[in-house]
Amino acid sequence: MSSNPSINLFTWLTANGIKVSITLEELSIPYQVTEVEISTNAQKEPWFIKINPNGRIPAILDDGQRVFESGAILLYLADKYDSEGKISYQFGTSEYYEQLSWIMFQVGGVGPMQGQANHFRLMAGEYSQYAIDRYMAETRRLYSVLNERLGASPWLAGNKYTIADICNYGWVRYGPIALGIDLDDFPHLKRWHDAIHGRTAVQRGLNVPRVVPDEQLRERYRLMEEKTTALQS
Ligand SMILES: N[C@@H](CCC(=O)N[C@@H](CS)C(=O)NCC(=O)O)C(=O)O
């Protein structure tokens, strides 16, 4: 570790939130957690807007330095606290740009598309089969891209598990739980998911800010889907 961290993580138990807690756990960085309960819109309160002007979790404060957007946070943590390259590649190397590409692929692709699939399947105030089909298909297409890559490479950026894997895992974890996606349809992605899921630091990161068993999460999403489906005319 290159300097003394004094990190406060502002988060909630979501696909974007766990990326940061897992990274902090992988790097054994001490941190405090502030729960930002998005179901009560705490992320839109003025105190939090000062930390993330976009009013979304996750965000961190590190000794006064704010960093928001999960991709930026992972890159910041790697730059500042992973000089040994435990879970990141060194700036300027070919693998670094591969790592950066898969991070951008997640924040610009998997996150927004799967987020819309979540919205229309689980949260929308009206039922739209068109929107559900469109975003589910796009999510599955993006999973196929990951699957293809992982058929050719052990990890997304190369031979090492990195923040690019953590970034994408955050969302792939929620595919089966929230959207009923069967990872058996994507065998290389499943192999990769299971390897990441089995890591001790990942298990610790998944319990931030609260422990919620997978069964409880599945049931929560099942009830949400039931409610949205009932709006079908
Ligand atoms: N691009 C952002 C997305 C952040 C995001 O959408 N966070 C969600 C939780 S996963 C959130 O705060 N939602 C509440 C809201 O939209 O107000 C990132 O990668 O950090």
Ligand as a Chemical Component Dictionary entry (heavy atoms), coordinates in Angstrom:
data_LIG
# 
_chem_comp.id                   LIG 
_chem_comp.type                 NON-POLYMER 
_chem_comp.pdbx_formal_charge   0 
_chem_comp.three_letter_code    LIG 
# 
loop_
_chem_comp_atom.comp_id 
_chem_comp_atom.atom_id 
_chem_comp_atom.alt_atom_id 
_chem_comp_atom.type_symbol 
_chem_comp_atom.charge 
_chem_comp_atom.model_Cartn_x 
_chem_comp_atom.model_Cartn_y 
_chem_comp_atom.model_Cartn_z 
_chem_comp_atom.pdbx_ordinal 
LIG N1  N1  N 0 -22.504 4.747 -13.600 1  
LIG C1  C1  C 0 -22.705 4.692 -12.185 2  
LIG C2  C2  C 0 -24.054 4.093 -11.889 3  
LIG C3  C3  C 0 -24.415 4.187 -10.440 4  
LIG C4  C4  C 0 -25.823 3.696 -10.196 5  
LIG O1  O1  O 0 -26.656 3.635 -11.102 6  
LIG N2  N2  N 0 -26.099 3.373 -8.922  7  
LIG C5  C5  C 0 -27.414 2.908 -8.563  8  
LIG C6  C6  C 0 -27.331 1.684 -7.663  9  
LIG S1  S1  S 0 -26.537 0.341 -8.497  10 
LIG C7  C7  C 0 -28.145 3.998 -7.797  11 
LIG O2  O2  O 0 -27.555 4.703 -7.021  12 
LIG N3  N3  N 0 -29.455 4.098 -8.040  13 
LIG C8  C8  C 0 -30.291 5.039 -7.390  14 
LIG C9  C9  C 0 -30.767 6.129 -8.309  15 
LIG O3  O3  O 0 -30.728 5.938 -9.537  16 
LIG O4  O4  O 0 -31.189 7.163 -7.813  17 
LIG C10 C10 C 0 -21.591 3.867 -11.533 18 
LIG O5  O5  O 0 -21.059 2.972 -12.209 19 
LIG O6  O6  O 0 -21.244 4.122 -10.365 20 
# 
loop_
_chem_comp_bond.comp_id 
_chem_comp_bond.atom_id_1 
_chem_comp_bond.atom_id_2 
_chem_comp_bond.value_order 
_chem_comp_bond.pdbx_ordinal 
LIG N1  C1  SING 1  
LIG C1  C2  SING 2  
LIG C1  C10 SING 3  
LIG C2  C3  SING 4  
LIG C3  C4  SING 5  
LIG C4  O1  DOUB 6  
LIG C4  N2  SING 7  
LIG N2  C5  SING 8  
LIG C5  C6  SING 9  
LIG C5  C7  SING 10 
LIG C6  S1  SING 11 
LIG C7  O2  DOUB 12 
LIG C7  N3  SING 13 
LIG N3  C8  SING 14 
LIG C8  C9  SING 15 
LIG C9  O3  DOUB 16 
LIG C9  O4  SING 17 
LIG C10 O5  DOUB 18 
LIG C10 O6  SING 19 
# 
